[in-house]
Amino acid sequence: MADDTDERTRSKAKALDLVAGVVRWVGLAAAVILVIHVVLVAGEANPANWIAQTVGNLADVLSLGFKDLFDKPADDPKLRVLVNYGIAALFWLVVTGLLARLIRRVS
């Protein structure tokens, strides 16, 4: 009986650890896409290129409400993209890191 309970506890802990790892990787992937978008904009990539378009579309979705958080540097669109999408990338890393830690703590 005790062995059965221990096995279930270990299985639950492994499953939650896996979920926490997936959450971490999702946050990292989102941050990487946002950073690639910043690099493409700063490097003046061709906006008609399918890679730049795909990354831009993904970054727009992943930026959540940060896409137009600061519009003050209107005369410098590169700086605006760097600040807004950079904050979004940090948000993804921090929130998913905290969430993963919380999930691991539960296990």
N, CA, C and O of each residue as an XYZ file, in Angstrom:
428
protein
N       0.813     -1.185      0.000
C       0.000      0.000      0.000
C       0.863      1.258      0.000
O       0.615      2.183     -0.774
N       1.880      1.294      0.871
C       2.745      2.467      0.961
C       3.556      2.642     -0.318
O       3.800      3.762     -0.767
N       3.976      1.499     -0.906
C       4.733      1.563     -2.151
C       3.896      2.168     -3.263
O       4.397      2.934     -4.087
N       2.607      1.817     -3.280
C       1.679      2.351     -4.282
C       1.541      3.870     -4.146
O       1.527      4.590     -5.144
N       1.441      4.344     -2.918
C       1.314      5.782     -2.662
C       2.603      6.501     -3.034
O       2.558      7.581     -3.624
N       3.742      5.924     -2.702
C       5.035      6.511     -3.053
C       5.194      6.601     -4.566
O       5.677      7.602     -5.094
N       4.786      5.555     -5.244
C       4.897      5.537     -6.712
C       4.020      6.628     -7.328
O       4.452      7.311     -8.257
N       2.805      6.799     -6.829
C       1.912      7.852     -7.334
C       2.489      9.231     -7.053
O       2.394     10.130     -7.888
N       3.076      9.395     -5.901
C       3.678     10.684     -5.539
C       4.845     11.001     -6.468
O       4.991     12.129     -6.939
N       5.677      9.989     -6.727
C       6.805     10.188     -7.646
C       6.317     10.478     -9.058
O       6.883     11.329     -9.744
N       5.288      9.790     -9.497
C       4.740     10.012    -10.839
C       4.166     11.422    -10.967
O       4.356     12.099    -11.977
N       3.463     11.845     -9.924
C       2.906     13.200     -9.931
C       4.023     14.240     -9.970
O       3.934     15.227    -10.700
N       5.067     14.016     -9.188
C       6.194     14.949     -9.160
C       6.886     15.005    -10.517
O       7.263     16.083    -10.976
N       7.056     13.851    -11.164
C       7.674     13.817    -12.492
C       6.815     14.552    -13.516
O       7.337     15.296    -14.346
N       5.511     14.346    -13.460
C       4.601     15.004    -14.402
C       4.627     16.514    -14.205
O       4.676     17.267    -15.178
N       4.594     16.956    -12.969
C       4.627     18.393    -12.701
C       5.967     18.997    -13.091
O       6.026     20.133    -13.561
N       7.034     18.247    -12.899
C       8.355     18.717    -13.321
C       8.411     18.865    -14.836
O       9.002     19.813    -15.354
N       7.796     17.930    -15.539
C       7.724     18.011    -16.999
C       6.917     19.236    -17.433
O       7.327     19.956    -18.343
N       5.789     19.471    -16.795
C       4.960     20.639    -17.113
C       5.743     21.923    -16.858
O       5.686     22.851    -17.664
N       6.468     21.985    -15.753
C       7.274     23.168    -15.438
C       8.347     23.391    -16.499
O       8.614     24.527    -16.890
N       8.954     22.315    -16.956
C       9.954     22.428    -18.014
C       9.363     22.939    -19.314
O       9.968     23.766    -19.996
N       8.186     22.451    -19.656
C       7.511     22.914    -20.876
C       7.170     24.400    -20.766
O       7.348     25.155    -21.722
N       6.683     24.812    -19.607
C       6.359     26.225    -19.388
C       7.612     27.081    -19.586
O       7.554     28.121    -20.241
N       8.730     26.652    -19.028
C       9.999     27.375    -19.174
C      10.400     27.482    -20.644
O      10.799     28.550    -21.107
N      10.293     26.380    -21.369
C      10.691     26.384    -22.777
C       9.768     27.255    -23.624
O      10.225     27.908    -24.562
N       8.494     27.270    -23.308
C       7.554     28.135    -24.040
C       7.944     29.596    -23.839
O       7.960     30.373    -24.794
N       8.257     29.970    -22.608
C       8.677     31.342    -22.325
C       9.967     31.696    -23.035
O      10.108     32.798    -23.567
N      10.903     30.771    -23.045
C      12.175     31.006    -23.732
C      11.962     31.155    -25.233
O      12.549     32.038    -25.859
N      11.129     30.303    -25.810
C      10.849     30.381    -27.253
C      10.184     31.715    -27.607
O      10.525     32.334    -28.615
N       9.245     32.150    -26.782
C       8.582     33.435    -27.031
C       9.588     34.568    -26.965
O       9.571     35.459    -27.814
N      10.465     34.551    -25.969
C      11.473     35.597    -25.831
C      12.436     35.599    -27.021
O      12.817     36.662    -27.512
N      12.822     34.427    -27.475
C      13.739     34.331    -28.620
C      13.089     34.915    -29.880
O      13.741     35.643    -30.630
N      11.832     34.607    -30.113
C      11.128     35.153    -31.282
C      11.066     36.674    -31.198
O      11.281     37.363    -32.195
N      10.776     37.195    -30.018
C      10.720     38.649    -29.850
C      12.086     39.289    -30.086
O      12.174     40.344    -30.714
N      13.139     38.668    -29.594
C      14.486     39.205    -29.793
C      14.889     39.129    -31.271
O      15.506     40.059    -31.791
N      14.551     38.054    -31.931
C      14.845     37.952    -33.372
C      14.129     39.061    -34.128
O      14.697     39.645    -35.052
N      12.899     39.357    -33.750
C      12.160     40.451    -34.393
C      12.890     41.780    -34.190
O      13.019     42.568    -35.128
N      13.359     42.025    -32.986
C      14.104     43.262    -32.709
C      15.350     43.327    -33.584
O      15.648     44.371    -34.165
N      16.073     42.224    -33.681
C      17.292     42.186    -34.499
C      16.967     42.439    -35.973
O      17.684     43.177    -36.649
N      15.895     41.831    -36.468
C      15.512     42.026    -37.866
C      15.126     43.482    -38.136
O      15.485     44.037    -39.175
N      14.407     44.092    -37.216
C      14.017     45.498    -37.394
C      15.245     46.397    -37.301
O      15.423     47.292    -38.128
N      16.089     46.166    -36.305
C      17.291     46.987    -36.134
C      18.241     46.837    -37.316
O      18.908     47.791    -37.717
N      18.294     45.628    -37.866
C      19.152     45.374    -39.018
C      18.520     45.758    -40.339
O      19.106     45.550    -41.401
N      17.329     46.316    -40.274
C      16.585     46.758    -41.460
C      16.372     45.630    -42.463
O      16.624     45.784    -43.658
N      15.911     44.506    -41.959
C      15.594     43.372    -42.830
C      14.465     43.765    -43.776
O      13.638     44.620    -43.460
N      14.448     43.139    -44.914
C      13.424     43.404    -45.918
C      12.063     42.989    -45.364
O      11.837     41.802    -45.129
N      11.143     43.949    -45.147
C       9.847     43.605    -44.564
C       8.977     42.739    -45.477
O       7.995     42.155    -45.019
N       9.325     42.650    -46.756
C       8.560     41.811    -47.680
C       9.034     40.353    -47.664
O       8.380     39.478    -48.232
N      10.163     40.100    -47.017
C      10.695     38.749    -46.928
C       9.792     37.899    -46.040
O       9.312     38.371    -45.010
N       9.561     36.652    -46.433
C       8.634     35.809    -45.688
C       9.125     35.497    -44.279
O       8.313     35.332    -43.369
N      10.447     35.412    -44.084
C      10.971     35.152    -42.747
C      10.697     36.356    -41.839
O      10.218     36.202    -40.716
N      11.003     37.541    -42.338
C      10.759     38.761    -41.559
C       9.265     38.926    -41.272
O       8.885     39.352    -40.182
N       8.428     38.593    -42.241
C       6.981     38.702    -42.041
C       6.493     37.696    -40.991
O       5.701     38.037    -40.113
N       6.972     36.465    -41.095
C       6.549     35.423    -40.154
C       6.986     35.759    -38.732
O       6.195     35.668    -37.792
N       8.246     36.145    -38.583
C       8.750     36.507    -37.259
C       7.996     37.727    -36.730
O       7.648     37.777    -35.550
N       7.742     38.708    -37.597
C       7.003     39.896    -37.186
C       5.587     39.573    -36.737
O       5.113     40.103    -35.732
N       4.914     38.708    -37.476
C       3.557     38.321    -37.098
C       3.529     37.571    -35.762
O       2.671     37.823    -34.916
N       4.473     36.654    -35.586
C       4.566     35.930    -34.317
C       4.894     36.890    -33.168
O       4.320     36.793    -32.084
N       5.821     37.811    -33.420
C       6.208     38.771    -32.386
C       5.040     39.676    -32.013
O       4.870     40.019    -30.843
N       4.239     40.063    -32.994
C       3.070     40.889    -32.691
C       2.110     40.168    -31.752
O       1.558     40.775    -30.833
N       1.916     38.885    -31.983
C       1.022     38.100    -31.130
C       1.644     37.925    -29.748
O       0.953     38.055    -28.738
N       2.930     37.636    -29.695
C       3.601     37.357    -28.433
C       3.885     38.611    -27.613
O       4.182     38.519    -26.422
N       3.796     39.770    -28.237
C       4.099     41.005    -27.508
C       2.998     41.387    -26.536
O       3.172     42.278    -25.705
N       1.852     40.701    -26.646
C       0.720     40.954    -25.773
C       0.377     42.440    -25.803
O       0.127     42.966    -26.887
N       0.351     43.126    -24.701
C       0.011     44.546    -24.687
C       1.215     45.457    -24.754
O       1.077     46.677    -24.667
N       2.398     44.882    -24.908
C       3.624     45.674    -24.867
C       3.993     46.287    -26.221
O       4.865     47.154    -26.284
N       3.353     45.854    -27.286
C       3.713     46.291    -28.634
C       3.725     47.806    -28.771
O       4.600     48.372    -29.427
N       2.761     48.452    -28.157
C       2.685     49.913    -28.261
C       2.666     50.562    -26.880
O       2.022     51.592    -26.677
N       3.373     49.954    -25.940
C       3.408     50.469    -24.580
C       4.049     51.858    -24.541
O       3.503     52.785    -23.943
N       5.193     51.990    -25.172
C       5.875     53.289    -25.252
C       5.892     53.749    -26.698
O       6.400     53.045    -27.571
N       5.345     54.917    -26.953
C       5.373     55.455    -28.317
C       6.145     56.762    -28.377
O       6.137     57.447    -29.400
N       6.812     57.107    -27.284
C       7.553     58.361    -27.208
C       8.664     58.443    -28.257
O       8.790     59.465    -28.931
N       9.464     57.398    -28.407
C      10.513     57.519    -29.432
C       9.932     57.338    -30.841
O      10.388     56.490    -31.608
N       8.911     58.156    -31.168
C       8.240     58.015    -32.462
C       9.165     58.335    -33.624
O       8.984     57.821    -34.728
N      10.163     59.190    -33.376
C      11.084     59.534    -34.451
C      12.118     58.437    -34.695
O      12.834     58.474    -35.695
N      12.200     57.476    -33.802
C      13.136     56.362    -33.959
C      12.388     55.039    -33.796
O      12.302     54.508    -32.689
N      11.849     54.508    -34.891
C      11.068     53.260    -34.796
C      11.900     52.074    -34.304
O      11.354     51.161    -33.685
N      13.196     52.070    -34.565
C      14.040     50.971    -34.087
C      14.100     50.961    -32.561
O      14.020     49.906    -31.933
N      14.242     52.144    -31.979
C      14.279     52.241    -30.522
C      12.941     51.839    -29.921
O      12.898     51.175    -28.885
N      11.859     52.235    -30.560
C      10.519     51.875    -30.074
C      10.344     50.359    -30.076
O       9.833     49.792    -29.110
N      10.761     49.707    -31.148
C      10.657     48.242    -31.236
C      11.553     47.589    -30.187
O      11.149     46.629    -29.531
N      12.763     48.107    -30.030
C      13.686     47.555    -29.041
C      13.093     47.624    -27.640
O      13.120     46.638    -26.904
N      12.563     48.771    -27.274
C      12.026     48.944    -25.925
C      10.776     48.090    -25.717
O      10.707     47.314    -24.764
N       9.800     48.226    -26.594
C       8.520     47.540    -26.397
C       8.633     46.021    -26.505
O       8.120     45.300    -25.649
N       9.288     45.542    -27.532
C       9.406     44.096    -27.699
C      10.425     43.512    -26.714
O      10.317     42.352    -26.315
N      11.414     44.326    -26.327
C      12.365     43.891    -25.309
C      11.681     43.682    -23.968
O      11.949     42.704    -23.270
N      10.793     44.608    -23.612
C      10.027     44.453    -22.372
C       9.139     43.212    -22.453
O       9.001     42.481    -21.473
N       8.544     42.978    -23.608
C       7.705     41.788    -23.778
C       8.534     40.513    -23.605
O       8.071     39.555    -22.987
N       9.747     40.496    -24.143
C      10.618     39.324    -23.994
C      10.955     39.094    -22.528
O      10.907     37.963    -22.044
N      11.296     40.166    -21.825
C      11.580     40.038    -20.394
C      10.355     39.551    -19.624
O      10.469     38.734    -18.710
N       9.193     40.057    -19.999
C       7.947     39.624    -19.364
C       7.776     38.114    -19.501
O       7.493     37.425    -18.521
N       7.950     37.604    -20.721
C       7.801     36.169    -20.951
C       8.775     35.365    -20.097
O       8.399     34.354    -19.503
N      10.033     35.819    -20.037
C      11.031     35.086    -19.253
C      10.705     35.101    -17.764
O      10.794     34.072    -17.095
N      10.330     36.262    -17.250
C      10.056     36.385    -15.820
C       8.794     35.613    -15.441
O       8.804     34.845    -14.479
N       7.716     35.810    -16.185
C       6.443     35.184    -15.821
C       6.518     33.664    -15.948
O       6.065     32.947    -15.056
N       7.078     33.173    -17.033
C       7.161     31.718    -17.181
C       8.159     31.120    -16.184
O       7.980     29.989    -15.731
N       9.206     31.874    -15.844
C      10.141     31.406    -14.821
C       9.468     31.279    -13.463
O       9.644     30.284    -12.761
N       8.694     32.298    -13.101
C       7.962     32.250    -11.833
C       6.913     31.145    -11.834
O       6.739     30.438    -10.842
N       6.218     31.005    -12.958
C       5.197     29.961    -13.066
C       5.825     28.560    -12.965
O       5.286     27.685    -12.288
N       6.949     28.358    -13.630
C       7.627     27.072    -13.567
C       8.085     26.790    -12.133
O       7.975     25.664    -11.648
N       8.596     27.819    -11.468
C       9.027     27.640    -10.084
C       7.856     27.270     -9.175
O       7.980     26.418     -8.295
N       6.724     27.924     -9.403
C       5.525     27.642     -8.625
C       5.051     26.199     -8.859
O       4.676     25.504     -7.915
N       5.071     25.763    -10.106
C       4.657     24.399    -10.435
C       5.593     23.394     -9.764
O       5.139     22.394     -9.207
N       6.888     23.660     -9.817
C       7.844     22.746     -9.187
C       7.678     22.716     -7.671
O       7.860     21.676     -7.038
N       7.333     23.856     -7.102
C       7.136     23.919     -5.652
C       5.925     23.079     -5.238
O       5.931     22.452     -4.178
N       4.890     23.071     -6.079
C       3.686     22.291     -5.793
C       4.025     20.800     -5.775
O       3.474     20.037     -4.983
N       4.933     20.401     -6.652
C       5.275     18.970     -6.714
C       6.138     18.600     -5.542
O       6.535     17.443     -5.408
